[in-house]
Amino acid sequence: MIVLHRLRHPTEPLRLNHEMIVSVEGMPDTVIRLTTGDKIVVAESPGEVADLVRECRIDILSGAMLRRSADRAAAAAVAAAPPFHRSLTALDPPALEPVA
């Protein structure tokens, strides 16, 4: 999500899913056209909107890369661990015998 401000309400933040943006025009006000067909007029310039979208995508991708690295490290640790052998103990439930 990116945070923008409507042109008529500059103090109230507008959170927008950046994946919904189809186009951004700046003649003279910045108009964002969404995939739904709606248009939003915002106070930010087209360049600022593009920068916000770029930053949001970088955050998402870097988070995915960090998670992927952590998952690979965890998988490598599991693969390197010695096999787990377990013997039966008194704490194990007794095996059920079939009823005649």
Long-range contacts (C-beta under 8 A, 24 or more apart in sequence): 1-56, 2-49, 2-52, 2-53, 2-56, 3-52, 4-32, 4-40, 4-42, 4-43, 4-44, 4-49, 4-52, 5-42, 5-43, 5-44, 6-40, 6-41, 6-42, 6-43, 7-41, 7-42, 7-43, 8-41, 10-43, 14-40, 14-42, 16-40, 18-52, 18-53, 18-56, 18-57, 21-49, 21-53, 24-49, 24-50
